[in-house]
Amino acid sequence: MARSIVRLIALTILITTFPLPAIAAPPSHFTAHDLETDEVLYTGEQTMTETGETFTERVTYRAPDGTLIFEREGAYRADTLSAVSYRATDLRLGMEEAVRRTNGGLEIRFKKDAKHKEKSSILASAGMQLLSLSIPALIHREWGRLAAGEQLAFELIVPSRTGTVGFRLNRTGEETVNGRATAIFRMEPSGWLIRKVVDPMFFYMALDGDHPSVQFRGRGVVPTASGDALPVRVVYGTRE
């Protein structure tokens, strides 16, 4: 249970509000470090394109030796952040995740590895359904409410569980990271039982400009070769 839940950042959010301002483009490069040893675990590159009323974000992850190990891509509406499609592939383990909006709701597919059969489900549409890739955009558009002390509550779709988990997001303070002033946003499960096995995640967003991502602390998107998710510190705007 714990392993399936902690793969949360590669998933999807359900939330209930929105008119959306302009979306800040994500930093193009990032480096993920082991949270305890500071060892570089992987690096990544992220791009965003706009086609009509849809934004598409594509992220590639490479091992320290440059080998491509993980890919994910998500498309969402520019006006509401509502998910259009999503896919993720672990090139080492054979893991596959996919989300697709259909007339019948939100179709979720998950395959643990090449040895396991795919499982799937269709969730009824309920409110705004968002990809995790759009969490920084969510923070950006709700900046004022979060700064005023409000807390956002939402449901996170977990492909490995073909279900949802309740989460909450709030602003907890400010900190200077790599010489840049940031606001810190804490994201954690709403239920006390799941909080016992899933540590909170922290998003550090710049106080200036369009509030781009500066740092993330929490469970990493990319599992180890054995399938475990490690706690990481992701630094954006860097390439190593």
Buried (B, 14 or more C-beta within 10 A) or exposed (E): EEEBBBBBBBBBBBBEBBEBEEBBBBBEBBBBBBBEEEEEBBBBBBEBEEEEEBBBBBBBBBBEEEEEBBBBBBBBBBEBBBBBBBBBBBEBBEBBBBBBBEEEBBBBBBBBEEEEEEBEBEBEBEEBBBBBBBBBBBBBBBBEBBEEEEEBEBBBBBBBBBBBBEBBBBBEEEBEBEEBEBBBBBBBBBEEEBEEEBBBBBBBBBBEEEBBBBBBBBBBBBBEEEBEBBBBBBBBBEEE
